[in-house]
């Protein structure tokens, strides 16, 4: 023992005192390694969503002088991009799927460009308020969905039927006038796509890189629809 102390080695019994901290350090490193893939997928998806939103803004700027009829064609092109990226993802064509995702953003930006141009000239404050409310809503609901450990896959059926009912309600409003119908419709739309936002971020919690593009497309569509409903809500208040 004396020679160990004199030579600077650890005294007898010191290993047992240090072993808990060594185990803690090893466990912390293990948790870090396990958490890295989840953070990588989250970063990949959020990067794709941000880029797609950027393409939407670009499309809205390029198509600001388009007519509403042309916008319908770009909506159809957007739906084609959705089906295309699903097909490309299933075939493992990630680069093609990403290109179609960006095409989706550009097409939808061109589709709503005439509408946004009208608001930009007549009521620009509604655009900024809708954008701010969308960012706050998606951030808050997304955090809830991502933090929820329980699998929310059982939400799919309810959200689907709720969305279908909203579409039917919108068709009915074409023929039947209800007081404050635009506000009611917008609030219901925000609630439904808010539910989709929670669900999609909950899916993101368990996703891998193979499903990054489809989930990014879903979150982008949540953001896009919530923005349009907020725009209708804030613009409708002034009308």
GIJOLIN-V114482 format. One record per residue. N is the residue number from 1. PSI is psi in degrees with one decimal (NA if undefined). Layout:
# GIJOLIN-V114482
n:N psi:PSI
n:N psi:PSI
This chain:
# GIJOLIN-V114482
n:1 psi:-42.3
n:2 psi:-40.0
n:3 psi:-34.1
n:4 psi:-43.4
n:5 psi:-42.7
n:6 psi:-34.1
n:7 psi:-0.2
n:8 psi:4.9
n:9 psi:168.1
n:10 psi:137.1
n:11 psi:159.4
n:12 psi:134.5
n:13 psi:-10.1
n:14 psi:-31.5
n:15 psi:-42.0
n:16 psi:-29.9
n:17 psi:-30.6
n:18 psi:-19.5
n:19 psi:-36.8
n:20 psi:-43.3
n:21 psi:-34.1
n:22 psi:-42.4
n:23 psi:-40.3
n:24 psi:-42.4
n:25 psi:-42.1
n:26 psi:-41.7
n:27 psi:-40.1
n:28 psi:-41.2
n:29 psi:-36.8
n:30 psi:-42.1
n:31 psi:-36.4
n:32 psi:-41.2
n:33 psi:-41.0
n:34 psi:-37.1
n:35 psi:-21.9
n:36 psi:-46.9
n:37 psi:-40.4
n:38 psi:-42.4
n:39 psi:-36.4
n:40 psi:-42.9
n:41 psi:-43.0
n:42 psi:-46.5
n:43 psi:-40.5
n:44 psi:-46.7
n:45 psi:-46.1
n:46 psi:-34.8
n:47 psi:-42.4
n:48 psi:-40.3
n:49 psi:-45.4
n:50 psi:-43.1
n:51 psi:-39.5
n:52 psi:-40.4
n:53 psi:-38.7
n:54 psi:-41.2
n:55 psi:-34.0
n:56 psi:-43.9
n:57 psi:-39.0
n:58 psi:-44.8
n:59 psi:-39.7
n:60 psi:-34.2
n:61 psi:-44.6
n:62 psi:-40.7
n:63 psi:20.5
n:64 psi:-21.0
n:65 psi:10.2
n:66 psi:165.1
n:67 psi:164.1
n:68 psi:-33.6
n:69 psi:-39.3
n:70 psi:-33.5
n:71 psi:-34.4
n:72 psi:-39.2
n:73 psi:-38.2
n:74 psi:-29.8
n:75 psi:-42.7
n:76 psi:-41.2
n:77 psi:-36.4
n:78 psi:-42.4
n:79 psi:-37.9
n:80 psi:-38.6
n:81 psi:-36.5
n:82 psi:-49.2
n:83 psi:-37.4
n:84 psi:-42.8
n:85 psi:-31.0
n:86 psi:-43.6
n:87 psi:-43.3
n:88 psi:-38.8
n:89 psi:-41.5
n:90 psi:-30.7
n:91 psi:0.6
n:92 psi:17.4
n:93 psi:78.1
n:94 psi:-44.5
n:95 psi:-40.5
n:96 psi:-41.2
n:97 psi:-40.4
n:98 psi:-42.0
n:99 psi:-41.0
n:100 psi:-32.6
n:101 psi:-45.6
n:102 psi:-35.2
n:103 psi:-36.9
n:104 psi:-47.8
n:105 psi:-44.8
n:106 psi:-44.4
n:107 psi:-43.4
n:108 psi:-32.4
n:109 psi:-43.0
n:110 psi:-34.9
n:111 psi:-40.3
n:112 psi:2.9
n:113 psi:-45.6
n:114 psi:-39.9
n:115 psi:-46.8
n:116 psi:-33.2
n:117 psi:-37.0
n:118 psi:-46.0
n:119 psi:-38.4
n:120 psi:-32.3
n:121 psi:-39.5
n:122 psi:-35.0
n:123 psi:68.0
n:124 psi:-26.4
n:125 psi:-33.3
n:126 psi:-36.0
n:127 psi:-48.0
n:128 psi:-39.3
n:129 psi:-41.1
n:130 psi:-41.7
n:131 psi:-44.1
n:132 psi:-42.9
n:133 psi:-36.8
n:134 psi:-46.2
n:135 psi:-44.8
n:136 psi:-41.8
n:137 psi:-47.3
n:138 psi:-40.4
n:139 psi:-45.4
n:140 psi:-49.1
n:141 psi:-35.3
n:142 psi:-40.1
n:143 psi:-39.3
n:144 psi:-46.5
n:145 psi:-41.7
n:146 psi:-31.9
n:147 psi:-16.7
n:148 psi:116.9
n:149 psi:-24.9
n:150 psi:138.3
n:151 psi:123.6
n:152 psi:25.6
n:153 psi:-24.7
n:154 psi:-4.5
n:155 psi:-19.0
n:156 psi:-48.9
n:157 psi:-45.2
n:158 psi:-45.5
n:159 psi:-37.4
n:160 psi:-47.7
n:161 psi:-34.0
n:162 psi:-41.4
n:163 psi:-40.8
n:164 psi:-41.1
n:165 psi:-36.8
n:166 psi:-41.3
n:167 psi:-44.0
n:168 psi:-41.8
n:169 psi:-39.8
n:170 psi:-38.6
n:171 psi:-41.2
n:172 psi:-38.4
n:173 psi:-18.3
n:174 psi:-32.5
n:175 psi:-21.9
n:176 psi:129.8
n:177 psi:129.9
n:178 psi:135.4
n:179 psi:131.3
n:180 psi:34.4
n:181 psi:-34.6
n:182 psi:-35.2
n:183 psi:-42.6
n:184 psi:-46.1
n:185 psi:-42.3
n:186 psi:-43.6
n:187 psi:-42.4
n:188 psi:-41.5
n:189 psi:-41.9
n:190 psi:-41.0
n:191 psi:-43.8
n:192 psi:-48.1
n:193 psi:-20.6
n:194 psi:-39.7
n:195 psi:-41.3
n:196 psi:-36.0
n:197 psi:-45.6
n:198 psi:-45.5
n:199 psi:-44.7
n:200 psi:-38.1
n:201 psi:-29.8
n:202 psi:-39.0
n:203 psi:-39.4
n:204 psi:-31.4
n:205 psi:-33.2
n:206 psi:11.6
n:207 psi:161.1
n:208 psi:178.9
n:209 psi:-28.4
n:210 psi:-27.6
n:211 psi:13.2
n:212 psi:-44.6
n:213 psi:-48.9
n:214 psi:-39.2
n:215 psi:-38.8
n:216 psi:-40.3
n:217 psi:-41.9
n:218 psi:-45.0
n:219 psi:-40.0
n:220 psi:-43.8
n:221 psi:-35.1
n:222 psi:-48.8
n:223 psi:-45.6
n:224 psi:-47.6
n:225 psi:-40.3
n:226 psi:-40.2
n:227 psi:-45.8
n:228 psi:-38.5
n:229 psi:-38.5
n:230 psi:-37.4
n:231 psi:-42.2
n:232 psi:-37.8
n:233 psi:-50.6
n:234 psi:-39.0
n:235 psi:-36.2
n:236 psi:-31.8
n:237 psi:-35.6
n:238 psi:-30.0
n:239 psi:NA
